[in-house]
Amino acid sequence: MTTALSGAAVVACVLGTAKDGALAALKKREITITAPRPESTGDLERVCSNLIAIIDRRLVIAIDDIDRLTASEVLDALTTVRSLLLTGTQHKNPPVFLLSCDEDIVREAIVGVRPGLAHRPASQPHIGSISRPSEADKRKATEEAAQEYLNKLFTVRLVLPAHQDADMRQYVEHLLTQPEHPLVDRLGISGVRDVLETLIHPEVRDPRHAIRLLNAFLADYGLAIRREQNTPAWIAPGEVTGHPITLARLTVLRHDYRALYDSIRAEHALLAVLDDALLGVASALRDSLTVRSPHRAIPAQQLPTCKDRRTHLL
């Protein structure tokens, strides 16, 4: 048995040496080809055409966050995609471009950059009329032209359903608990959920918006902790951190309802008066703050609220 094991070890050693020698031999024959980065559209089309030619399968190119570009960059990106699509049609396996974007944002970018897309008004004037098309007609015609441009560019559209409020809150809660954030230790999971009920209001429809509000709240809360712990303290301990829901309300107001936030910042009592007015308190409806407030004309049913209106009024 000892002899057999020794023989096996020798064979393994020989095979390992042979493998290393083969890899070393292959490395000596490596060929690296470098080329300048394609700058012009023609260079990019040529690179894409060569790539498609050497691949025997269909090439799928996924492009994300195109709706986060500036308006001019959005139009440039779409123009580039269209030129590459036309280049790929000459091959056996033309490429497929998969764009994930908010079509409304892309359409607005096209309208903003190319107001001359439409060459005629949306509604033709009556015969014999010499009136010029209105700005509304021009705007409508431009939007229709932009939509037609997108219809020609996108062959297939897949519209994803809007996120539900509960889904967004569960998503943000997952971010705070996996791994566990220090905020959970301070407020407890029930306290965190109360804060999320306020932060993720009915107008929050995408994860980016939810993360932006969450980061803003965490920054405000963390700053409040430091100011309460300073020696001497800028604010009394618990003066802000002891009221996380109120802080969450102010965070949402500052980012999503700036005009109302500025009014409340100028007169702090307005927030409590609006709470009472929404609940139908007669004295609040006649209060001088609500009478002269520019927001008093907003119907109560249009204000984003949750189960507890007094706690979650925005």
N, C-alpha and C positions, 0 to 999 in steps of 0.2 A: 504493500500500500504506500509505503514511504517512497519507493522508487517511482510509482505511478504519479504521485503528487509532484515529485521533483520534476518529472518529465513534462507534466502539464504546465508547471511554472515556467520551464524553459521555453515551451511553445508560446505561452502568453507573452513572454518577454520579447521573443522574436517577432511575433505579430505586432506588438506595440511599436517596436523599433521600425518595422516596415511601414506601419501606418504613418508614423511621424516623418519618415523619409519621403513617403508619397505626398504628404501635405506640404512638406518643404519644397519638393520639386514643383508642385502646382503653384505655390506662392511665387516661385521664381519666374513663372510664366504669366503672372497677372498683368493685365494691360489696363491702364487707367486713361480715360479720354476726358478731357475737360473742354468746356466751351464757354464763351462769354454768356452772361445772363441775357436772355432775349428782352430787348427793350421796346422795339416797335411792334405793332400789331402783325406785320408780315413775318417777323422773326418768331413770334409766338405761334402763329398759324403753322409755320414750317416745323417747329419743334413738336407741336401737337400731331401734325400729320405723320411725322416719322415715328412717334410713339405708337400711334394707332396701327401703323403698318407692320411693326415688329411684334405686335400682340395678336395672337390667334383667337382671342376671345373679345367679347364686347367690353369696352371700357366705360365704367360708371364713375362720374365725377360729382361728388357731393359738395355743395357750396352752402355755408351757413352764415348767418349774421349779415347778409347783404343789406338788410333793412336798417342796419346800424351805421351805415356809411352816410356821408354827406349827400345832399341831393345830386350834385354833379358827379360824385363817385358812383352813385347808384346807376345813373344812366351810362357811365363809362363801362361799368361792370356788365350790364345787360348787353351793351353793344359788343363787348368782347366775347361774351358767351354766344351771342348770335353768330359772330364771324367764325368761331370755332365749330359751331354746329354745321355751318355751311361747308367748312373745310372737311369735316368728318363724313359728310354724305357721299364723298367720292370713294370711300373705302367699303370693303365687303361688310365689315361690322361697324357701322357708324356709332359714335359714342352717345351716351345718355347723360344729360346734365340734370341733377336733382337739386333744386333750389328750395331751401326752407326759409320762408320770409313772411312778413305781414304784407299782404298785397295792397292794402289800403295805403300803407306808408310808401311803398314803391310807386304806386300810382300818383300820390301827391308829389313825390320827388320828380317824376317825369313832368307833371304839369308845371311845377315851379321852375324847372330848368328850361323846358321847351314850351313856352306859352304859344309859340307859333305852330304847334302840331296841327291845329285845325285851321283850315283855310276858308271855311265858310261858317256862318252862324248856325246854331242848332235849329232855329226856326226861321224860315224864309219870310221876308216881308211880303205883304199883300201886293198884288199886281197894281202898278201905278203908284205905289208908295215909294218915297225917296228917303224914308227914315233909316238911319244907320243902326246896325245891331247894338243892343245894349251890352253892358259889361257882363250881365248875368248870362246872356246868350253866348257871348264869347267864352265865358268860363265853362258853360255846359258843353259847348262844342269841343273845347280843349280836353275836358275830362272824357268825352266820348272817344276822341282820337287816341288818348292815352290808353283807354280800355281796349280799343281795337289793336293797339300795338302789343299789349300784353296777351291778347287772345291769339295773335299770330306767333308770339314767342313761346308761350306755354302750350304744349300739346295736350297734356293731362293735368288736371288740378285735383288735389285731394284736400278738402277743407276739414281741418281738425275741429272737433267740438270745443266750445269755450270751457275753461276750467270752472268748476263749481267752487263756491266759497269754502265748503268743508274740505275739498281736496287741497285747496291752497293752504288752509290752516294746518292740515295734516303734514303737508310738505315742509312748511316752515318749522313745525314742531319736531319733525324728524331731523332737521338741520341743527336744532338746539339740543337734541337728546342723543344723537349718534355722531360723534361722541358727546357726552354730556357737557353742556355749557355752564359756566359759573352762575349764570342767571337762574338756572334751575335750582341750584343750591340755595340761593337767596330767597327766591319767591315760592319754591315748590312747584310741582307740575301743575297743580290747579291754578296757582297764581299766574304761571306762564300762559296757560290756556285763556285766562281772562284777558291778559294783555293782547294775545293774538286775536281774540274776538274783536278787539278795538282796532288793532293795526290792519288786519286783513278785512277791510270793509267791502261792501258790495261792488264798489268801483274797481277793485283790484282784480284783474283778469289774466295776468300773466306772471310767471315766476320772477321775472326781472323786477317788476313793480313790487312784488312781495319782499324780495331780498333787499331792495333799496330802502323800503320802509323799516325793515328789521334792522339793517345796519345803522340807519339814522337813529332809531330808538336806542340801540345798544351804545352808540357813541354818546348820546345825551345822558343815558343812565350811568355809564362809566365816568363821565365828566362830573356828574352830580356826586358820585361816591367819593371822588378825589377832593372835591370842594368841601364836602361834609367832614372829611378826615384831616383837612389841613389844620395846622396849628399856627396862628389862630384860625378857626374854621370860617370860611366865607359865608356858609349858611349853616343853620342848626342841623345836627344829626337827624336824619329821617325827614327833614323838611321837604325834600324832593323824592328821595328813594322810598319813602314811606307811602307815596301815592303814585305807583307805577301806571295805573290806568289813566290818571289825569295826564301824566307825562306822555303816554301813548297817544292820547287824544290830541294833545298839542303837536306831537310829531306828525300825525296825519294832517292836521290843519295846516301846518307850515309847508308841507310838501305838496298836498293835493288841493287845498282850499286856501290859497295864499291870501286872497282878499279878505276872507272872513277871519283868518288868523291875525292879519294886521289890525282889523277892527277890535278884536279881543285883546291884542297886545296893548292897544291904546286905552282900552277900558276893560279891566279884568272882570268886572262884575257882569259883563255881557254874556259870558259863557254860562253862568248860572241862570241868568234871565232867559236865555234861549232854551235851556233845559226845561224850565218851568213852562215856557210858552209852548213848547212841543207837547208837553203833557196836558195842555189845555188849562193851565192855571189862569184865571181871569185877570188877576192883578199883573201877571207878567205880560199878558197881551196888551195891557194899557200902559205898561212901563215906558218911561221916556226913552230908554235905551233902545227898545224894540221899535218904537214909533219913528225914531230918526235913523235907525240902522238901515243901510242899503240892502240888507238881506231879509228884511221883514216880509218882502213880497214873495219869498220862496215858499211854496206850499210845503206843509209838513211831510206829506207823502213822498216828496222828492228828496228829502234829506236822508242820506244813508244812515240807517240805524240797525241795531241788532235786537235781541230779545228784550234786554233791559234798556229802554230808551234813555232813562236818566243817566245810566252809566256810559252808554256808547254813542250818545249824540255827537255828531261831527259838525 
